[in-house]
Amino acid sequence: MKSGFPANVVVPLADGFSSNVFRHTYAINKNSLFWQIADKRKIPPFFRNPCIKNVSDQYTFDMHSITYDTTPELEIKNGIAYLAVFGYGDNLRKVAYTNIVDNKMKFDHIGSGIVYLICTYKNEELIPFSHPVVLRDSSGTIEILKPDTINRQKMILTRKCKVSLQMLEFAEAMKGARFEDSENPEFKQSDTLYEIKDTPFFLVEKETGSKRTYRYVRYISPQNSIHLAEIEFWSKDEKNQDIRLTGTPIVHFGSDSLMDSKPEYAFDNNIRTNFNAPSGSWIGLDLKQPALITQVKYLPRNNFNVIEVGNEYELMYYNYGWKLLGV
């Protein structure tokens, strides 16, 4: 099939990384696995299609090779090995194949920064015969993820997976933005409560050090567009307990906006709704009465892979099947 892209053009991936890219074609691909195996039941259904072609070299992502040696006792000296990634639950998704020759195999043009399993195919399912293998970014270094159940470490988990490129763009747009308070609803004079200097990847909490009370508070982005999931303003009650402040949303747009710009979305305690606005815009609250802002919290627009309060999570590790560490 003729490519829909001009000659010599390398096509970027939306998220910047992938394991492999296959294309469905109208023409039969004589180099496909379909033509190498007589009994099609011995290969995964995806590769039983003679009209697929590996076109990873036409896309821009960091690609390297994975080499792996089996042990003689596995009795798969020759045959076909499959590279798989983890899907939902116990599902494995095949992404590549190669020939095993004398217990050795090599997968070429494989995307880095991803965890893989090396498998055989038997009785209509992929059977892993390796520990998880991670292909590190840029260097192409291979690391075998063999679980160590003796030596433990303490971890603080803030996300369930890496940040995508689009979500990273939303997060980086928050750098340089400021939280301000004022006695004027148009913020003709204002004080800075806090300025964001680092890219946030989860709900960030920052003390303000403010000593004065104000009625109006806002988040302003002078240079970048706004893509917010949540912002919060906090104070102390008479018992010195933290309290979240509420009020009437107020907003100013730096220019005409065609974005989804409902100001209440920034304060609704729902990370699945977002407030979006062009650069030079701001969004805030009329607190109705002056308050001392002791803390601000903020979360950029995201794809919901942050750890959420109120949800229950299971922490598991892989050792030829998923093993539960705790809830």
Secondary structure by P-SEA (a helix, b strand, c coil): ccccccccbbbbcccccccccccccccccccccccccccccccccccccccccccccccccbbbbbbbbbcccccccbbbbbbbbbccccbbbbcbbbbbcccbbbbccccccbbbbbbbbcccbbbbccccccccccccbbbbbcccccbbbbbbbcccccccaaaaaaaaaaccccccccccccccbbbbccccccccccbbbbbccccccccccccccccbbbbbcbbbbbbccccccbbbbbccccccccccccccccccccccccccccccccccccccccccbbbbbcccccccccccccccccbbbbbbbbccccccccc
